[in-house]
Amino acid sequence: MATFDPFSARDTFSAPQGELGIYRLSKLEDAGLTNVGALPYSIRVLLESVLRNCDGYVVSEDDVKNLASWADTKGTAPVEVPFTPARVVLQDFTGVPCVVDLAAMRSAMQRLGGDPGKINPLVPVDLVIDHSVQVDEYLGDMALLHNIEREFERNGERYEFLRWGQKAFDNFRVVPPGTGIVHQVNLEYLAKCVFIREDQKGPVALPDSLVGTDSHTTMIDGLGVVGWGVGGIEAEGVMLGQPIYMLTPEVVGMKLTGKLPAGATATDLVLMVTEILRKQKVVGKFVEFFGSGVSHMSLADRATIANMSPEYGATMGFFPVDDVTLDYLRQTGRTADEVSLVERYCKENLLFHSDRAPEPSFTKVVELDLGDVVPSLAGPKRPQDRIPLTSMKPQWETDLSHVYEKSQGAPAGRWEGEGGGVADPSGAAVASPAISDPGFEGVHVTNAGQNFTVEHGSVVIAAITSCTNTSNPSVMIAAGLLAKKAAEAGLTAKPWVKTSIAPGSRVVTDYYAKSGLDDELAKVGFYTVGYGCTTCIGNSGPLPTPISEAIREHDLVVAGVLSGNRNFEGRINPDVKANYLASPPLVVAYALAGTVDIDFHTTPIAGGADHGNQVFLEDIWPTNEEVQAVVKACVLPEMFQEQYDDVWNKNPMWNAIATSEGELFEWNASSTYVQEPPFLQSITPEVKPIEPITGARCMAVLGDSTTTDHISPAGAIAKDSPAGRFLMDAGVEPRDFNSYGARRGNDRIMTRGTFANIRIRNHLAPGTEGGVTKYLPTGEVMPIYDAAMKYQADGTPLVVLAGAEYGTGSSRDWAAKGTFLLGVRAVLATSFERIHRSNLVMMGVLPLEFEPGVTYQSLGLTGEEIFDIPDLSDDLKPLQTIAVKAGDKTFNMKVRIDTPVELDYYRHGGILAFVLRKLLKG
């Protein structure tokens, strides 16, 4: 903590914990530097951070003054802000590489003659193991146990490594497997809203704030805690004492009025918010919610909206601390003293919102009447493509017809013409695999002794999954009540539907058990399969073999319905082309119906003229009053207290893991899970000069909305892929491949899987789908990894050509790390998503942006040119315009290195080298 206090802001206040320090924002108002009441609450939290950390060196007086004057420009004249979060949160997929890199830094420090013990997190770090469980088994009471057993079998090496890290590093805690989803555990337990730390003058209170290695870290914004997702390498910088350098954000205020109508859920609300804000182009901005509708909204509903900030493109969606926040803290088992500290500190420091408070000034205001929200889904492959439930059947028919049009060479439609670089630069359709005749009536399948027909639109996955909704008791209980009424009507999930519930924490199981709704869900086919991220991140597990074979042999377009936040193509399951986001009760409803080709308002779920009594969705849909009665009676503070009491040691399988001791990790050359990455193996004590890029070839030409899910390895590892062949050569059987996410600690696997998504379209190899490219010296089409290795052997640097919004999505760190290890030196794009652009810089990859109105298509670039970027030198400046030569064309591009600190990262070859050299010399 800083002792330099140029604004005399440090003061004290009384709390149950005693006399505590406080850096008062009002002191800046007294000095005439700001009107705190005009600042959005999210900006106030950032301002407190720079004020408290102002030391005249890392954080200057000008940094404080610049942010204090936010209301004058409303973020439209951005300046650099060094933000120091209070903590870091990791999940195991993205967290393992962070710990691997810390271990690699210790090894490198020893090789350079330094002290490996200097490498430790300098701020508190919590890692929650939640991404490793897969839905292998899904029917029956033993599904949960068997899935957990398989989880430990698959992830033994990773878990041994994390156990070592838990012992070896200071300031680092691990929440064991089987506890819950990181964002829900964060919301229900880890977050405190206000922390107490020490500075040279004693204990000091400060707002809880964080960054996390998962884009849905933003869920915590619903609790009044500033936090957002960053790449693993960015998080490592914070862990090692580096601030997050960001440009002053614009803050869009979203005014919510009214209340949700009967039948509408928080999920329906967030899908509408996502649709509206995506159209408002809030990418890279803060969104702060206010208005009378917020005051009457539950904390869980707020968290649902905040969770999906990445889907509407915002850095975060923030709700300030208020009385509803305090009530939630009490409901989730926080102590009376903790709650009192939050209330007193936030009121003392102008961070507590009340209806009497003046409305802050925003860059822009968007309004929504909650009464306009209707039941909805979103899909078939993007979360912002909302479909009112009443329009679902005609929209499905339209989407399906576009698949047929595409297969016949007609212009691409909504289905495949958007996202993932699918659209051809010329605008012509890209041929896709042959699809069955539209008149095709389905495929007869026998599975587990049952005979049925699978056809276009059949729902083969129905999953209550993802922290977005499992953290919200109202929608989870609504799903249980719908299941209860369905069971009473004699309904059950169709036999071709793979059903699952993956609660975000064990508290959900407690209130399901108390209400008896766990049994009701089981009656219709929904059993708990694990505690963690499952279907939403691609851990849906394989479909039953007969169903999978029918889908593949007959090119069936089948559907998944999930209560998640992401439905990008290729993400959920390789057999499922259409995926729809929906509320938990709608997930159950579609499992009962067995198809998305249904109008619930006119067609019964069951029964009919020849089948007895008709049962419509409205007949089994629970009322808001029914839901809230169960919430009040069954969601109790003692459940949270019991589940999180000594949570670090509650899993006996975790406690039994044996691991190595010592400050240096003992790398195992035969491990297929954890390897020392090459980033620092040849590092020198001194930095090398920035040099031009010459003679580069293009590795991939991609369209608009290429996501990090297309770039980064994710989901299942195909047997015939470069990564699959590597594993088989290492003696790993396909059944034990696990997922890319589980093997994120092994760069040999991850590099082979970069740009290998089964749905990516590389226009350098037209007519193909998946991770292939043309090796330009010979014209041979081959896997991207194989071509990249040939280019590296030739000494040829690589570039990528891309369209707008390059790098949207999740799976952040390896989208940049894998790009770097493939030999890509620069990415030339129309525009970049915020986190991925930053991560490219932090890996030493140069992001270049075309001038406004210019694209690679308008320049006539094909990707077969030879690229030269001659203006790169130690004189490079942030946001500089430089010339790029491609073949016989020369054009200008903006260097998207946005700040001086980012330039230092790039100069050093990445943030890991930058920090290591700094610690070596310090």
N, C-alpha and C positions, 0 to 999 in steps of 0.2 A: 504494500500500500504506500502511496506517496506521502511524504512529509511536507513537500512544497505545497503551500496553500495560498496562492496569490490572491484569491478572492475571499479569504477569511471565511470559508464556507463550512469548515468543520465546527460542529456544535455538539451538544448532547441532548438526550431526552430519556425519559423514564419508561421502562418496560418491565414486565414480570421477571425478566432475566437480569435486571439491574440497570444501572446507568450506562447507556450505550452511545457511542459516537454516531453522528449523522452528518452527511454533507448536504446542506440545505440548498435546494434550488431557489428558495426565496432570496438568498443572498445575491444571486445574479440579478434578480428583479430589483433589489435594493440598490444595486450598482447601476441600474438603468440599462442593463444589457438585454433584457427580455421581458416579455409579459407571459409568465408561466401559464396563465389561464388560457392563452391563445394557442398554446402548443398542444398538438396531439399527445395523448398519454404515452404512446410508443416512443415519441421523440424525447419526452421527459426522461424515460428510462435510459436512453442512450446518453442524454445530457448529464444525468447523474454519474454515469460511468466515466465520461471524460473529465468531469469536475473532480471526482474522487481520485482519479489516476493521474491528474495533471502533475507532472514532475519537471516541466520545462525542457524535457528531452524527448522521450517517446511520445508524450502527450503535452502539447504546448498550450500556452494561454490563448493563442489564436485559434487552436482547435476548439476550445471551450466557447470563445466568442462567436466563432463561425456557426456552431450548432445552436447556440443561444439565440441567434438572429434568424432561426429557421422561418418564423412567421413572416419575415420580410420578403422572402423569395419563395416560400412554400416548396422548397426542394427543386425548383426549376433552374437554379444556378448552382449545381452541385459542387461541393468541395469535399476533400478527403476527410474522413472521420476514423480515428483509431479506436475501435470498440473492443473492450476487454471483457468478455463474458465471465460470469462467476464460475462456470463449470462446463464440462463436456459430457455428452451422452453418446454411447456407441451401441450399435447392435452387432451381433456376432459376424454376420456376413461382411459388413463394411468395417467392423471393429477389429477383426483378426488381422487384416493388412496393416492397420495402425500399429498394433502391438508387434507385428512382424517387423515393421519399419523401425520401431523403437529398439527392438532387439538387434536389427542390422546396424543401427547407429552406434549401439554399444560395441559391436564387433569392429566397426570401422574406426571408432574412437581408439580402441585398443591398438589397432594396426598403425594408427597415426601417432601413437605414443602418448595419447591423452588418458584421462580418467573415465572409464566407462560408467562409473557411478554417478557422473554428472547428468546422465541421460535418465530423466524421470519426469513424469507429468508434474508440472508446477501449479496446476489447478486441479481440483477434484475431478476424477473421471469415473463414471459408472458405465459398465458394459453389461447389457442384458442379452442373454442367449435366447433368442426367440425366432430365428429364421431357419433353424436346422431341421425342424420336424416336418415330415412329409406324410401325406394322406395315403399310406399303403393299404391300410385296412379301415373300413368305414362303417360296417354294419355290425352291431352287437356291442355288448358291454365290455368286451375285451379289446376293442379297437384301440382305445387310449393306451393301455398297457403295451400292446404289441407295437404300436407306432413309436412309443418312447424307447422301447428296447432296440428297435431298428435304428432310431436316432443315435443312441449311444454306440451301437455297432459301427455305423457309418462314420461317426465323427470322433472316434477315440483319439486320433492324433491331434486334432484341433483342440479337443477338450484338455488333453494333457498339456498342450502349449499354453492355453489360457490359464490353467491352474498354475503353471510355472510363473506366468506374468503376474498373477494375483499375489504370489509370494515375493517375486523379485522386485517389483516396482512399488515405490511409495505413491500414495495418493491415488490408488487404483483399486476399484472394487468390481466384483463380478457377481451378477444375479444369476443363479444357476438355471439350467434348462428346466422346463416344466412349470415355470412361474407365471409367465404371461408375455404379452407383447410389449416391447420397450416403451412405446408411447403411452400405453395404458398404465404400465407400472410407473412411469414418470408422472403421469397425471394423478394417480391414486396414492403414490408413496414418495417417490424421490424428490419431487418438487416441494419447495417450502414457501414460495412467494417472497420470503425475506430470509436472508442468511445473516449470521453473525460471524465476522472474521476479525483478525487482529491487525492493527497497524502499530506504528511506533508509539502511539498515544493510548493504546489499549483496544478493547473490543469496539467494533464499529458495525452498525447494521447497514445492509445494502440490499437492493432488489435482486431477487433470484433472476438469473439470465443464463442462457446457454446457447451453444451450437451443438448440433448432432450430426452424425454421419448417416442420417436417413432424412430424405426430403420431408417426411411427415413429422419431423421434430416439431413442426408448427402447431401440432395439436395442443401443445402446452400454452400457446397464446390465448386459448380459451380461458385459462386460469389467471390471466393477467401477468404471465411470465413471458418476457421477450425471448424468443428463440426461433431458430430456423435451421434448415438443413444446409450442410456444407459438404464438400468432398472430404474424403479421408485425409488427404494430404493437407487440406486447410485446417481440419480439426487437429492434426498433429502439430501444426504451428501454434495453435492456441494452447495445446497441452504443454508445449515447450516454452511458453511465456510470450509468444508473439501476439500482438493484437490482430483482430480482423480489420483490415483496411478496406473501408467501403466509401462509396460516394454518398453524400447526403441524399436520403431517399425522398421521393415524392410520397405523400400520404393521401390516399384516396379514402374519403369518408363514405361508408355505406350506411345510409339511414334506414333502419328497419322500423316499421310501424305495424299496428294491428296484431293479430294473433293467428296461429295456424287454424285452418278450418278442420272440421271433423273429417277423419279419414286420411289426413295428410300427416306425414311423419318428418322428423328431423332429416332423414335421408332425402326425402323429396325436396325439402328446403335447400339442402346443400347442393343438390343437383341443379336447382334453379339459380342459386347464387353463382355456381360455377359457370353456367351458361351465360349469365349476365356479365360477370366480371371478365370472362375470357373475351367477350365482344368489346369490353371497355379497354382492352389492352393494358392490363395492370402488371405485365411482366416486369420484374425488377423493382416494383413499388411496394410500399407497405399499404395494407388495407386495414382501416380501423372502423369497427362497427359501433354505432351509436343510435340513439332514438328510443322512443317509448317501447318498441318491440323488444329491445335488448333487455330492458329492466324486468320484463316478465318471462324471459327465456331461461330455461334451466342451464346450469353450468355444463351438463353433458351435451345439450344441444349446441352450446357455444363451441365446445371442443370439437364436435362433429364438423362444424363449419370451418374452424381454424385448421383442422387436420388437412382439409383438401385445398389449402393454399397453393400447393404446387400445381393442382389441376386447373385452378383459375389463373395461375401464373405469377401470383404475388410472392414476394419474399416472405411475408407472413400476413395472417389475418388476425388482428389483435382485439381483445376485449379487456378493458381496464379492470382493475380490482374494484369490487363493490360489495354490497351486502350479500349478493348471490354467491360470490366467491367465498365469503366467510362461511356461509351455510354449507357449501360443498366441502370445505375443509373440515368442518365438524362432522358432516355425514360420512366422510371417508376416514375418520378415526384420528385425525390430528389432535394433539392435546390442546387444552384450553389455553395454556401459556403460548403455544405456537400461534394459535388463532389471534390471541390478543396482541402479540408482537406484530403480526401482519397488519391488523387494523390500526394500531397506534403509529407504526412507522409510516404507512402509506398516507395516513391523514396528516402526520407531521410534515411529510415531504411532498404534499400536493399530488400524490399519486393515487388517491382514492376517489372514485367517481360516485357522484350522487346525482339525483334528478335535479337538484338545485344548482349544480355546477354549470358555469357558462359553457356553451358549445365551442369546442376548439375550432381553430381555423384549419381547413384542409386544402390540399392542392385542387381537389375536385370532389364533388358530392354526387353519389348515385343513390337512388331511392328504391325501396322494395316494400310493398304492402304484403305482409305475411298472409293475409287473406287470399292472395292470388295464387298461393302455392297449391299444386294439385299432385296426386300420386303420379310418379314418373319413374322411368328407367333412363339409362344413358348407354349408348353403344351404336353400332356393334364393336367399335374398337377405340373410341375416344371418350373420355369422361365428360367432355363439354358438349357432346351431341345428345342433348336431353330429348326424350320422347315421352310425352304425356301418355299415361297408361291407356287412355281411350284411343290413342293413335298407334298403339304398338303393332296391332295386326297389319294395318295397311303399310306402315313403315317397314315392317319385316318383308312384306311382299315386294316393296320397292327395292329394298336392299338386296334381296335375293335375285331380283330381275337384273340388277346391275352386274351381279356375278356372271349371269348368262350372257348379257350384252358384251361383257369384257372378254369372255371366252370366245365370242364370235367376232371380236375385232372392233366393236363399237367403242365410242369414247368412254373412258373410265368414269364411273359415277362415285357417289358418296362412299361406297364400300371400300374400293381399292385405290381410288384416285387421290386420297389424302393420306399423308403420313408415310414415314418410313422410306421416303425417296422412291415411291412407286411410280408416280406420274412421269412419263417420258418427257425429256426436255422439249421435244417437238410438239407435245400435246397429243400425240397419237397414243392409242391404247397399247399396253404391253400384254402380250399373250400370256394367259395363265393356263394351268392344267385343265384338261377337258373336264367338264362338269356334266353330270347326268341330265337327261332330257327333263325339262320342267314338268312334264306329265308323269314322271317316275313316281311310283306310289310307295316306295320304301323298300327296305331290305328286311327279310325275316331272319331273326336272330334267336339262338337258344343260348341262354346263360344261366348258370346255377339252377338248372332244372325248370326254367321259365321260358316260354315262347312269346315273342313280341315282335313288333315292327319298328325299325328305326328309319326315320325319313328326314328330309330337309326340315330344319326348325326344331327337331327333337332336342329337348333339354337333356343333356347327358351329364352335366355338372350343376349342382345346386348347393352353394356353399355359403354358410354364415361364417364370414371370415373377415379379418382386418380390424385394426384398432378403430378405424373410422366409425364403425357402428357397434362393435362389441363392447366399447367403453360406455355406451349409452343404454342404461337400463330400460328406458321407455321402449325403444325399438326391439330390444332383446326379449323383453316380456311380451310385447305385442306378437312376436313370432311364436312364443310359447302358447299364448292364448289362442292364436289362430290354429295352431296344431291341436290344441285341446278340442276346439269346436269341430275341426276336421275329423278327428278321431271319433268323436261322438256321432258324426254323420256317416261313419264307416269309410272314410277316405284314407288313403296312404299314398306315399310317393310311388311314381311309376317305376317298374323294375329296371328300366334302362338308365335311371338317374343315379349318379354317384352323389350321395348326400353327405353333408358333414357340418359339424359345428366345431369351430376352434375358438373358444372363449379367449378374450384378451387378458383375463386374469382369473385366478381361482375363485375370486369373489363372485363372479358370474355363476359358477357352479353352486356356490353356497346359496345364492338367492333363488336359483332354479330349484334346488333341492327343497328349500323351505316352502316355496310356493307349489311344489309338486309338478312344475312344468317340465322338468327333465324327463319324467316318465311320459308325459303327453307328447313331447317331441320324439321320443323313441318310438312311440306307437305309430307315428307316420313316417318313420325311417331316418330320423335325425339323431345321431349319437355324437357325443364329444369324442374327437379324434386326436386332440392335442392342445397344448397351450402355447400358441405362438403364431407367427405369420405362416399361413399355409397356401391356400389356393390363390390368394391375392398376389403373391410374389412368384407364382409358378410352381409351388410345391403341392400341386393338386394330386400328384401321383398318377400312375398309368390308369387308363380306363380298363375295364375287363377286356381280356383279349378278343373274345368274339365281337364285342361292340367296336373296338378299335379296328379290327380287320374289316368289318362291314363299312365303316366310315372311309377307310383308305381305299378299299377296292372299288367303291362306288362313288367316290368323290362327294360324299355327303357333306352338306353345310349344316352342321349341328351347332347347338348353342350351349353356352354356360351362363348361369345367372348367379351373381355373387354380390355379397354386401361389402364389396371392397372399394378401393379408390382408383385402381388402375385396371384397364382392360385393353392395353395396347396389343396389337397383333403379335402372335407368337409367344405371348407372355404366360397365359394361363395354362394351356395344354396344347401340345403339337397337333392333336386331332380336332381341336375346337376352333373354328374360324370366327365365330360370332360370339362375343361376350358382352353381357349387359350388367351394368351396376344397378342395384336395387336395394330397397330396405329389407331387413331380415324377414318381416312377414311376407313380403312379395317373393322372396327366395323360396319360402315354404310353399306359397301358392303355385309358383311355377313348377316346383317339384311334383305337386299334386296333379297339375295339368299335364306335365310331361312334354310341353311344347310351347314355343313362343308364338306360334301361329294360331293365336286364340284372342278373341275379344271377350274379356271377362264380363263386360256389361251385357252382352247379348247371348253368350254361350255359357252353359253350366260347366263347372269343373267335372262334375260327374252326374250321371242320370240323364234322363231324356225320355222321349216318347216310348222307346223300347227298353229302357233301362231303369224303370222305377222313378223314385222321387228325384227331382232335379236339385242340385246344390250349386248355388252361385257364390262367387267370391264375397259378395255383400252379405251373404247369409252367415259367413264364418268370420268376417272381419271384426276385430274387437273395437269397442268404443274407447275414446280417450279416457273416460271415467273409469272403465274397467282396468285399463292399463295403470292409471295413476293409483288406484286403490291397491294394486299388488305392489307397486313400487314403494308406497308408503309403509305397507305392512311387512315387506320382505327384504328391502335393501337397508341394512342396519350397520351403524358404525363399528360394532364389535366384529363384524365379518372382516372388515378391512384391518382392524387391529390384530386379529388372530392370524390372518394370512400373511401379513408382512412382519410379524414379530420374528426377529432373527431369520429373515428371509435368506440371508447369505449361506446358511448352513442347513437348510431344510430338506435338501435333496440328498438322500443317502447314496445314490448312485454317483453323484458328483463328488461327494465327500470321499468316496472310496478310490477315486482316481489317483494313481501314483504318478509322480512327475519328478523331473530333475530339480536340483537345487543350485543356487549360485547366481551371481549377477550377470553372467554371460550364458546365453542359451546354447545348448549343445546341438548344433545343426546336424541333421541326419540326411546324408546324401541320397538315401533310398526312399525318403518320405515322399509320398504323392500329395500330401496336404500342406506341409510347411517347408519352405525353402528360403534360404537367404537370397533376397532379390539382388539383381545386379546394379541397382542404382548407385550404390556407394562403394562397390568393390574395387574400383580403380580411382577413387577420388584422390586428388592432390591437395596439399595444404593451401595452395594459392589458386585463385580463380583464373581461368583462361579468358582471353578476349572474345567478344562477340564477333562472329564471322559471317560473311554472305553465304547464302544458299545458292549453289550453282549446279546445273545439270540434273535437276530433280525430275522424277517421273511421277505421274499421278497413279495412286493406288485405287482410288474409288471416286466415282462421280455420283452424287446423291441428290435427291430432290428436297423439297420443303419438309419441315417437321420430322427430320430424321432424329429419332430419340436416342437417349443413352441406352435404352433397352435394345435398340438395334445395334449399337456399337459395343456395349459391354457384354461380356459373357454372362448369361443368366439362364436359369431353367435347366432342363435335362441336357446331358452330354450325349450326342449322337455317336453310335458305334463307329460309323464310317467317316467321322469328322477328324481333323488333325488332332484334336484333344483326345478323342476316343481311341485313335490308333496309338497315341503316345501312352495312354493308360494301359492298353492291352499289351504293348511292348514291355511295360513295367510289371506285367503279371496280374493286372487288375481285371477281374471279370466284369462284363457289362452290368450285371445285377448290382455290383458294388461301385459303379461309377459315381454315385451320389450326384449332386448338382454342381454347376459352376460356382454358385454362391458358397457352397460348403468348402470348395477348394480355392477360395480366394487368397489363401496364404501361400499359394504355389504359382509363381509367375510363369513357369513352364506350361501349366495348364491354361492359365488365364490369357496369356499372349496368343496361344493357339485358338482361343475362342473369341478373340476380339473381332468385331465386324462379321461374326458367324451366325447371326440370327437367321432363322429359317425363312423369315419374311422380308429380309432386306433385299432391295433391288439396286444393283450397281450398274449404271448405264454404260460403264466401260465394257461390260459384258452383256449386251442386250439379249433379251429372251431368256435370261437366267433368273433364278430366285435363290437366295441364300448367300453365304459368304464366299463368293467367287469373284475373280477379277481376270483381266487379260494381262499377261506378262508381256509388256509392249515390245521388248526387243525381238521376240519370236512370234507374237500373236497368239500364243497358247493360253487357253482358259484353264485356270486352276484355282484351288483354294487361296484366299487372300494370304493366309499365313505362309503357304509354300512360296507364293510369289514374293512376299516381303523378304523371306530368307534368301531368295536368289538375288534380289536387289541389294541386300546387305553384303552378300558375297561379292557383288560387283562394285561395292562402294558407292552405290547410287542412293541419294536421299530421296524421300517421298513426300508428296503433298496429297491433300484431299480437297476435292471441289464439292461444295454443298450449297443448298438453298437457304431459305429463311428458317429461323428458330432452330438452328442446329444445336442439338444437345438437350432438348427438352426431355423430361422423364426422370427416372431414378437410376440406380446402379452407377453412382457417380464416379467413384475413384478409378475403377479399372477402365472406364471409358477413356480416361486420360492416360493412365499408366500403360494400358495395352497399346494405345495409339503411339506412345513414345517408344515402347519396346519393339514395335513393328518397324520402326525407322522413319516414322512420319515426323518431319521437321516443321511443317506449317499446315494449317487448315484455312482454306480460302472460302468464306461463306457470305451469304447475303446478310445474315444476322445470327447472333449466338444467344443461347440461354445463359442466364447469369452465372450459375454455379459451374457449368461445364467450361465456359470461357475461362473463368478463374482457375479451374483445375488444369486446363491445358498449359496456362502460363506457369503454374506451380510445378509442372513436370518438364518445363523447358521447351514446350511446343508453342510455336508462334501462331496466335489467332489473327487473321487478317480479314477485314470486312470490306466488301465492295462499296463503292460510293453510292449514295442514294439514287435509286432508279436504275442501277446497273446490276446485272446478274451474269453468271457465267454463260447462261443461254443467250443473253442479249449481246454478249461479246463474241458469240460464235465459238466458244471453247468446247472441245470434245473430250478433253482429258488425255488425248494422245500426244499433246505438245510436250516439249522440254521446257521446264520452268526455271527461271533465274530470278533471284531476289537479291540484287547487288547492293542495296543501300544499308545493309545491316552492319553495324560497327559499334564500338563503345560509345559513339556519339548519339546512339538511338535515344529518342525521347518518348514518354508516354503519349499515346494517341497521335503519334506522328503519321503523316501521309508519306508513303513511299511508293516507288515504282516497282511493278512486277512485269516481267517479260515472259510470255508464253508463246513459243514458236515465233511467228513474225508479228505478234501483237504485243504492245506495251500499254499498260493501264495503271492507274493509281489505286491504292488500297489504304485503308486506315489500320494502323497497328493497334489492336485491341488489348494492349498492355495499358491499363487505365491509370495506374498510380506509380509514383517513384519506387515504392516498396516492391510492387510487382516487377518492375524493371530489374531490381536487385535479384529477385528470385530467378528471373529469366537469365540474367547475366551469370549467375552461379550454376546454372543448369538445373534449377529446381529448388524448392523450399527446403528439402532435406539436406542438401549440400550447404545451403545458406546457413541454416541453423547449426549444423555440425561444425562448420568452419568458425562460426561465432563462438560456440562453446569451447572449441579447441583453443582459440586465442584468449578467451576470457578466463 
